[in-house]
């Protein structure tokens, strides 16, 4: 299995773990085009390792919320 090109744009490094995850997800889902996407990997990780994915999601949510508050403050300061 191979990782979709758009996912690889930022990193040309191949590691044993990356290869294992891509192969695992590819063998599990067996996509018709033989391409494994990040979405597929995240869905499999969420199903099989929610204790790993949940803290990442929580952190992302908190950072987004904080950014929204900061944007609001900047907007309010600009209106003064």
C-alpha positions as CSV (number, residue, x, y, z in Angstrom):
1,X,0.0,0.0,0.0
2,X,1.1,3.6,-0.5
3,X,0.3,6.8,1.2
4,X,-1.6,9.3,-1.0
5,X,0.8,11.8,-2.5
6,X,-0.8,14.9,-1.0
7,X,-0.1,13.5,2.4
8,X,3.5,13.0,1.6
9,X,4.2,16.5,0.4
10,X,5.7,17.7,3.7
11,X,7.8,14.7,4.4
12,X,9.8,12.4,2.1
13,X,11.0,10.3,5.0
14,X,9.9,6.8,5.2
15,X,10.1,5.1,8.6
16,X,9.4,1.6,9.7
17,X,6.4,2.8,11.8
18,X,4.9,4.8,8.9
19,X,5.3,1.8,6.6
20,X,3.7,-0.5,9.2
21,X,0.7,1.8,9.8
22,X,0.1,2.4,6.0
23,X,0.3,-1.4,5.4
24,X,-1.9,-2.2,8.4
25,X,-4.6,0.2,7.3
26,X,-4.3,-0.8,3.7
27,X,-4.7,-4.5,4.5
28,X,-7.6,-3.8,6.9
29,X,-9.6,-1.5,4.6
30,X,-8.4,-2.8,1.2
31,X,-9.0,0.4,-0.8
32,X,-9.8,-0.2,-4.5
33,X,-7.1,2.2,-5.7
34,X,-4.5,0.9,-3.3
35,X,-4.1,4.4,-1.8
36,X,-4.2,4.9,2.0
37,X,-5.3,8.4,3.1
38,X,-4.7,10.2,6.4
39,X,-8.5,10.1,6.9
40,X,-8.4,6.3,6.7
41,X,-5.5,6.1,9.2
42,X,-7.2,8.4,11.6
43,X,-10.5,6.4,11.4
44,X,-8.6,3.2,12.1
45,X,-6.7,4.7,15.0
46,X,-9.9,6.2,16.4
47,X,-11.5,2.8,16.3
48,X,-8.6,0.7,17.6
49,X,-6.7,3.2,19.8
50,X,-9.2,5.8,21.0
51,X,-7.0,6.4,24.1
52,X,-4.3,7.8,21.7
53,X,-6.6,9.8,19.4
54,X,-8.8,11.4,22.1
55,X,-6.0,13.5,23.7
56,X,-5.0,14.8,20.3
57,X,-8.6,15.8,19.5
58,X,-9.0,17.5,22.9
59,X,-5.8,19.5,22.5
60,X,-6.8,20.5,18.9
61,X,-10.2,21.6,20.2
62,X,-8.7,23.7,23.1
63,X,-6.2,25.3,20.7
64,X,-8.9,26.2,18.3
65,X,-11.1,27.6,21.0
66,X,-8.2,29.7,22.4
67,X,-7.4,31.0,18.9
68,X,-11.1,32.0,18.5
69,X,-11.0,33.9,21.7
70,X,-7.7,35.6,20.7
71,X,-9.3,36.6,17.3
72,X,-12.3,38.0,19.1
73,X,-10.0,40.1,21.3
74,X,-8.1,41.4,18.3
75,X,-11.3,42.3,16.5
76,X,-12.7,44.1,19.6
77,X,-9.4,46.0,20.0
78,X,-9.5,47.0,16.4
79,X,-13.1,48.4,16.8
80,X,-12.0,50.8,19.6
